[in-house]
Amino acid sequence: MIARKSLTRSDLDEHKIVYLSPGHAPSMVTTIGPAANVNVATFEQTMIVSYKPPRIMIAISPKSDTYKNIVDGSDCVVGFPYLEHIQVAYDGGVKAPRDMSELDIIKNISTYPSAKVTPPSIEQCWINMECKLKSITPAGDHDMVLLDIVNVSLDENVWHDDRIERRNNLPAVYYTTSGHFFVPGERHHVTLSEDLRQYENGD
């Protein structure tokens, strides 16, 4: 069992959730289905959009079981997988019947109880964000599902008091296409070009 650090809503306001998650990395989401089954799904477009209050947004097709479960009142948990468990994340894209739990058919997946919501958190994710629905905005063939983050649990080894060091050391995994993933390997520091600094404090 991985040692987890728990962060409440007030903790997140202080530490800024943006420094605890990657942008646009594939996420695994758990919800509760109509048969009280645990639904697991993987999404490409997931992004923190506010750190105070802490909120995350996912692009979800209205046809998906996850979308239907959230609309029907299920809370959810959004997690980011470790590289060594990327097969589990990829398998999370399987389209199983809505009343079936993917936990029964995906190999090497396990969960642990969440603190503030009913759906469980996934052990193969280094961070799990427990969420409640804030709003849904149509955006074409996918909708923007905005979620309030009410609690976070993450691998203690990921935590670092310095925010920049913490974010640079996240075990984030990014998706390219057709089953190809990569992990960032370089760090570069840049500053605003001198001729643009007059605009630095603008909106």
PAMI-429786 format. One record per residue (C-alpha): residue in three letters; x, y, z. Coordinates in steps of 0.02 Angstrom, whole numbers, plus 50000, padded with zeros to 5 digits. Layout:
<bakols>
alaXYZ...
</bakols>
This chain:
<bakols>
met500005000050000ile500675017149950ala500845030050090arg499645044250047lys499615062450098ser497855069550120leu497445087450074thr495785095450122arg494955110150035ser495825122750148asp497505114150117leu497235115849930asp496835134349943glu498505136650031his499595125549921lys498785129049751ile498125113449664val498955118949502tyr500635113649575leu499965096349612ser499365091249440pro499975091049260gly499065099949121his498185089548988ala498845072849050pro497685057649034ser496645054949189met495675040249260val493945044049328thr492845033449441thr490975035849462ile489525025449525gly488385017649394pro486525013549396ala486814996249470ala487885003549610asn489374997549509val491035006849502asn491325013949329val493115017449274ala493555027949122thr495085036649051phe495045054048975glu496325063748872gln495795081648907thr495895085249094met496495101749165ile496515111849326val495595128149289ser495585136349462tyr496595134649620lys495495145449732pro494265137549739pro495115121549677arg494245115749517ile494625103949376met493815102049205ile493635086849094ala493035085948913ile491765071748913ser490615065048777pro488785065348831lys488695047548764ser489925040948895asp489435031449051thr490475043449158tyr489495058349093lys487825049749124asn488345044449298ile488875062049345val487265069549275asp486275056549374gly487085062649534ser488675052749556asp490195061349627cys491845056449548val493695054149580val494975060449453gly496695052549461phe498315053149361pro499185036349333tyr500985031549362leu501965027249204glu502175009349263his500285007649265ile499935015749097gln499214999249032val497885000549167ala497495018349111tyr497405013248929asp496264998648970gly495145011149060gly494565016548888val493645000148862lys491785002448825ala490964990148943pro489074989448973arg488495003449089asp487914991549225met489594982449228ser491074987549336glu492714989449244leu493544984149406asp492964966549362ile493764966049190ile495314977249195lys496854967849253asn498004974349390ile496834988149449ser496444990949633thr495605004349736tyr495545011949909pro494115021249996ser493935039749961ala493725051750107lys492345063550048val491455054949902thr490705037849867pro491725032249715pro493375024249765ser495105030749721ile496275020949608glu497875014149685gln498795014749519cys498645033849517trp499935044449607ile498605057649644asn496725056049665met495575071249673glu493855068549747cys492595079449657lys490805085549653leu489935092649499lys489955111549481ser489265114049305ile489185107049129thr489455117748974pro489085111148797ala490605113048684gly490205102948527asp490355084148524his491055084848701asp490465094748853met491565103848977val491215095849147leu491795107549286leu492125099249454asp492425105949629ile493885096949712val493425092949892asn494875081849943val496525075549874ser497615060749916leu499315058649837asp500875048149850glu501915055649992asn503485053449887val502785066149765trp502575079749896his503875093649907asp503645109650007asp504375120149866arg502995121949736ile504135123049584glu505165108049637arg503555098649673arg502825101749501asn504445097849411asn504535081149500leu502765075449465pro502725058149386ala501595064949249val501225054549095tyr500655062848933tyr499705055348786thr500205057948605thr499185046148495ser498715028048465gly499375021148629his500955031848633phe501395040748795phe502885050648859val503575057449021pro504405074749026gly506285073249040glu506985090849034arg506775106849132his507045124149059his506835141149141val506355156449038thr505825174149081leu504755186648988ser505625195448845glu506235212648897asp505205221848766leu503615213748834arg503865217749018gln502815233549006tyr501315222048988glu501795210249129asn500495216549254gly499065217349130asp497485206549134
</bakols>
